[in-house]
Structure formats: structure tokens, C-alpha cells
């Protein structure tokens, strides 16, 4: 049995998640202004509400085989969970940190690259310091660390001798039927994501500044799918000529079927980009930056259009826009490879086995036996 704690509406859980016990946190997250004065980074401070602490406390009255911290933002609960583990009368719970990025590196890069106001740069540096401190504490306290790429595993595991494994995300979303890109397919590019986060926002602004005028010159249109900050959207609409902003889209199929490329132009930020899987399973050829392709295996990278700079990436998309044989080969090969690699059930099996091995190693160290059963009960905090 797995029990999940987090913000959200449990009524929105799809049927495939029915085997998990979902516990929603009452109320709302803290505002960013209040969170900024916390000793925690923003991602953790907004979640650390009184209601969430009360919910967690009620769960720690039970016995758990493992406690999973989903991302560094859940690190606000670390002290309480460490106290729970130290007070265990029997076998203590395995603490697992499921990392999404090497957060210290990401935020330090963002603070250094940000080109806006001095006040915002100071805020970003301050948050980078807080994120690094909390991340190091999580890594050192965890019995098991999971990362989304080999690059993150090497850099994060270097902080401590914590056991670390790579678990790239799986995919269980919409998959397109076989398609052929030809002259009837509009000369359009898809850029999909959520652009509210400061890092995503900065990547969007930088890409559009380069891509929009070049695309307009060559008769190419760009569709941006996802929420753009309300204060930024009017500015982008005013200066972009080849770009359409669609906001949140519940069904991306109509937009995907009339496009020749999906682009991942993130020059800032590490980790595994889930947009790759959306594009690949939507049978879109993918164009990206080499630094954004972290976590992708070499055989899959060979089926993407990869460049080192944003300028080269934009020019590469233009030069490949009408190469139909190449585009179809890219989307077909990437789809076939991804089908074999990105299955959620195998990720779950690997995590379960890794937790069991940590338990067995602890038992051997304590001379309590070598054959403990696999964990049955996990608590996930997000």
C-alpha cells in the first residue's frame, strides 16, 4: 500500500491511480511573499503550511516501511521524519529522496544568468543558497537517492555516500497513431510547457527573442502551449509576429498533427525534460539543445536534432523544415525506442527493489537476518 500526501483535489485522480491512498492537504499553499521570509527555499516554504504539518503528524502515528520525499520542496518535513525514524521501536523507515534536478546547480545558474532587476537577482541568489542547503541535508539524510539522469546522480551522490540510482520518468499519456509529415503538414513548430516558474519564463523569453523573427522571415509559425505569466504575455504578444499563444490546452492532438517539430530550447536548467516524451509519443520530430538533453540515452539522442546554442538550434529547425524523409525517420525511430524505455511499471519495480535492498543491508549490518521481505507500506510526501 502506498499513501500520498499533497495539495490538490483527490477527485481528479485518474482511475489508474485507484490503488494508491490519496490524502489531500486542506486549504491552499502559502503565498510567495510570505514564503520569501522563510529560512526554507520558496518551493518548500509554500508547502509548509500548518494544515500540511497537521496532516503529516496524523500519518506518523502509523508504522511505515519507507518515507519518500518527492522533490526537494518536500524537505520542509525532513526534521519531523528524522525524529519519527529515530523513535522507531522496530525496523526504522527507509528515507528516500526522489530528486527532480540538482537544485543547487540549477538555482546558482539561474541567479548568475538572470538579466532582470538587481532586486530579483538578489532574491534568486538568496533562494539558491537556501535550495542548496536543504538539498544537501536531504541527500545526506536519505538512505536512498533517486535521480532523473546520470549527470545528476554523479553530482548529487558526490555530496555524500548515499546509495543513488537513476530512475528516468515513465510515460502513460496520449500516443499518436502513425503519421507522415509531408507538404500538407503546416510549417509549424510546437513549444509546450508551463512557463510560470522563473527558470521556464527566462528560457521562453530568450528563445522567442531569437526564434520569432527568424521564423517569420522563413514562413514558419510557432505555437506556444501552456500558461504564460499574465504580466509577461501582453509584452510577448506585442513583439512576436510568428508566434501564437494558446495557454493551457486539454487536448494537444490537433496542434501536434499540424506541426513538423517540437522544440525543447531550455538553456537554463538541468534534469529530465518531460516534454521530450510528450513530443516523441505525439510523433513529433524533436529539436533541442545539447545541455537540455540530459538523461536521454545516446541511441535516442541520435534521432533528435541537437545543437549547442539557441542560434544554431533556430537555424537548424529552419534548415530541416522541409526535409520530409529526415523528419519522418526521426519521429518513427524515436517513437520506437521510447516505447521500450519509458514504462512507469518498471520504474516502480526498480524503486521497490532498491528500497528492499537498503532494508536488507541495514538488517545485515545489525545482524538481524538477510531475508527481509520487500517493503509493503510507503508514505510519499509531495
N, C-alpha and C positions, 0 to 999 in steps of 0.2 A: 504494500500500500504506500502511495506517495501522497503527501498533503502539501498544498501550495498556498503560501500567504502572499498577498499583494493587493495593490489598488486595482480597481476595475469592477465590472459587473459580471457576476458568475453566470447570469442568464445568457451571456454572449459566448460562453464556452461551447465549441462545436461538439457534435456527438462523439467524434473520435477521442475527445478528452474526458469521456464519462468515467473512465476507470480511475481517474485522479480525484482526490478530495480537494475542492477549491474553497478557500476561505478569503472573502474579500474584506479589506480594511474599511471600516466605516468612515464616512466623511471624505475629505479631499486632502491632497498633498499641501504642504506649506508653500507659501508664495516665495518667489525668488528673492524678493527684497529682504524678507525675514531670514531666509536661509543664508544670505550672504554674510550675516554676522555670526554664523556658527563656526566652530572650530573644525567642522567637517566640510568636505568639498560639497558643492551645490547638489550633485547627484544623490549624495547620501542625506544631506540636510533636509531636502524637500520631502523625503520619505519618513524621516524620523519624527513622526507625529505621536502625540500621546495615545491616540487610538491604535496605532500600529504597535506601539510598545505594550499596550494592554493586551492586544490580541496575541502577540508573541509570548507574553508571560503566561497566558492561559494554556498555550500549547506545550510549554516547557514543564507542565505538570505531568506530562506523559513520558514514556521511555521511547527514545529514538535511536535507531542504529546509525543514522547519518544525518547531518545538518548541512544543507547546500546553500551557499551564498551565491545568488545569481547576479554576477557583476559586482564591481567594487562599490556601487551605490548601496548595496545591502550591508556594507561594512559597518553601518551605524549599530547593528545588532551584535557585533563581534564580542564586545566585553561581556554581555549577558550570556551569550552562548558558551564562551570560555568558562564562565562561572558554573553554568549548567554541567559542562563536561567534567570539570574538576570535582564537582559534588556527586558524580555518578557512583552509586553503590556497586554496580556490576560493570560490565564492559562499557567503557565510555563511547559516546557517539564519535564517528569519524567526521571531521570538519573538512568540507570540500569547497574550494573557491573556484567557481566557473567564471573565468575571466573572458571578457569580450575584446579587450585590447591591452597593450602595455600602456596603461593610462598615464603614467609619469612621462613617458616619452611623447605621447600624443599631446598632452597639455603643454609641456615645455615647448614643443614645436609650434603649437598654435600661438602661444604667448610671444614667441620670437618672430613669427611670420605675420602677426596681425598688423594691419596698416591703418587702423582707425584711430580713434581718440586716445590720448595718453591715459585718461582715466580708465578706459576699457582695457588697455594693455596692462595697467597695474592690477586690475581685477583679475585678468586672466593669469598673470604670474602668481598672484595670491592663491587662486584656485588650483593652479598647477602644483604649488607646494603642498597644499592640503591633500590633493589627489595622490601625490607621490607618497606622502606619509601614511595615508590609510591603505594604499595598495601594498606597501612594504609590510605593514602589520598583518594584513590578510594573508599574504604569501607565507610569512614566517609562522603564522599560527596554524595554517591549514595542514592537514595530514595528506591532502591530495589537491593538486592544482591541475585544472584543465585549461588549455589554450586553443585558439582557433587557427593557429598557424605555427609552423616550425620556428619562424622568426621570433614570435612571442614566447614560445617555450624556451628558446635559448636565452633570451634576455631576461625573462621573469625568473626562471629557475636559477639564474646566476645570483639572485638576491638571497637565496637560502638553499639548503639541500632538500627541500620539499620534493616529494615524488611528483612528477609532472608528466602528463600525457597530452597529445594533440587530439582534439575532437572538433573537426570542422563541422559546421552546421549541416543538417539534413534538409530535405525539401519534400513537402507534401501538398504543394499548391497546384494551380492550374497548369496543365501541359497542353501545348498546341498540337494539333494534328499536323501531319507532314505538309509542308508548304514549299512553293517555288517562288523565288524572287526574280522578277523579270521586268520588262518595260512597263507593265501595267501596275507595278508596285510604286507608289509615290516616292519621290526623292525626299524622304523624311527620316529624321533621327529622333530616338526616344531618350530622354534623360529623366529617370524616375528616382524618387527618394523622398525623405522627409527633411525639409530644409530649415526647421525651426532652431535646431541646435547650432550654436555659434560656429562650430567647425564646418558643418554642412553648408551653412549660409555663406561662409567665406569661399568655400570651394565652388559654389554655384556662381557667385559674383565674378570670380576670376575666370571661370570657363566661358561665361556668357560674354564677357568683355572681349575675349579673343574670337570666339566661335561665331557670334551673331553676325558681325559684318562680313566675315568670310563666307558664311553660309548664304547670306543674302546675295553676295556677288556671284555665287555659283548656282543659284536657284535651288537651294536646299532649305527645307523648313525643319525647325526643331520643336518638338513637343515636350514640355516640362510637366511631368505628372507628380503631384504631391503638394502639400501645403507649404507655401512661401510666406514668411513673416509679413504681417499686414503693413508694417512700416516700410518694408523693402519692395513689396510688389508694385506699387504705383511707379516707383523710380525705375524699376526694370522694364515695365511695360512702356514707359515713356521713351526709353532709349533703344529698345530692341525692335528690330524690323522683321527678322526671320523667325522669331520665337513666339509660340503660343503657350499660355499658362493655363492648365486645366484644373489645378487644385487636386483635392482627393478624388480618385476615380475608383468606384467599386468594381467595375469590370474593364480591365485593360485590353481585352482581346481586340475590340475594334481598332484601337490605336496601334497595337502591335502588328496587326495584319496589314496595315498600310504604312509600314516603315521598313527601312533597309538596314538600320543599325540601332543598337542600344549602346549607350556610352556611359562609362564609369570614369569621370575625369578628376578623381579626388587626389589632389596633390598634397593635401594635408590629412594626416590620419592613417593609422595602421589597421590591423585586424582584417578579418574576412568580410568582404562586401556581399551581403545577401542579394543585392541587385544582380550580381552575376547569374545566380540561379534563376531569378525571375526572367531574365533575358534569354538564357540558354534554354530553359524549358518552354519559353514562349517562342522558340525557334527564331530568335533574332541574332544575327552576327553581332559580336561584341567588340567594341573599340575601347581601349583603356590605357592608362599609364603603367609603366613597369612597377612603380612603387605601390600602386593600388592593387596589384595582382597578388599580394601576399596571401599565402595559404593555398593557392591554386597549384595543382601538380604540373610538372613540366609538359606532360602529354596534352593537357588541356590548354595550357598557355600557347602551345604551338598552333592552336586553332582559333586564336584571338588576334586582333590587330593591336599590337602593343608598341607604344612609343615612349620615349624618355621625357619629353617636355609637352606642355599643353599646345604650343605652337605646332610641333610635329604631329601631335595627335589630330588636331583640326585639319591639317594638310593631308594627313593620311586618310581620314574619312572622305575628304573631297576626292582624292585620287582613286579610292576604291568604290565610290558610289555607284558606278555603272559597270563594275566587273562582276557580272552575274554568276559566272561559273565559280569564281572565288568566294563570293558571298554565300552561295548555296553549299559549297563544300564546307565552309566554316560553320554554318549553323547545323548542318547534318552531323558532322564529326563531333562537335561539342555536345550536342544533344545525346548522342550515343554514349559518349564517355561519362557524362554526368548521370545518366540513368543508372549506371553501375556503381557510382561512387557516393551518391548523396541520399542515403536512406536513413531516416530517423531511427528505425528499429535497431539498426546496427550500432548507432551512436549510444542508444540506451543500454544495449548489451555490453558495450565496451566500458561504459561508466560503471555499471553494476559490478562487472568483474573487477575493475580497478579498486572499487571500494572494498570488495571481498578480500582482495589481496592485501590491502592495507590492514584490514582486521586480522587476517591470518598472520601477517608479520608481527603485529603487536602481540598476538597470542603466543607466538614462538618466543618473542623476547621475554614475555612474562612467564614462560614455561607452563602455560595453561593448556597447551594442546595445539595441534596443527590443522585440525579439520573443522574449523568453524563454518557454519552454513553461510550462504550468500545473504546479504542484508535484505530484510523483509520490509522495513519501515523507514522512510526518509521524509524529512521536513525540508522544504525548499522555501527560502526567503528571497523575495524579489523586490 
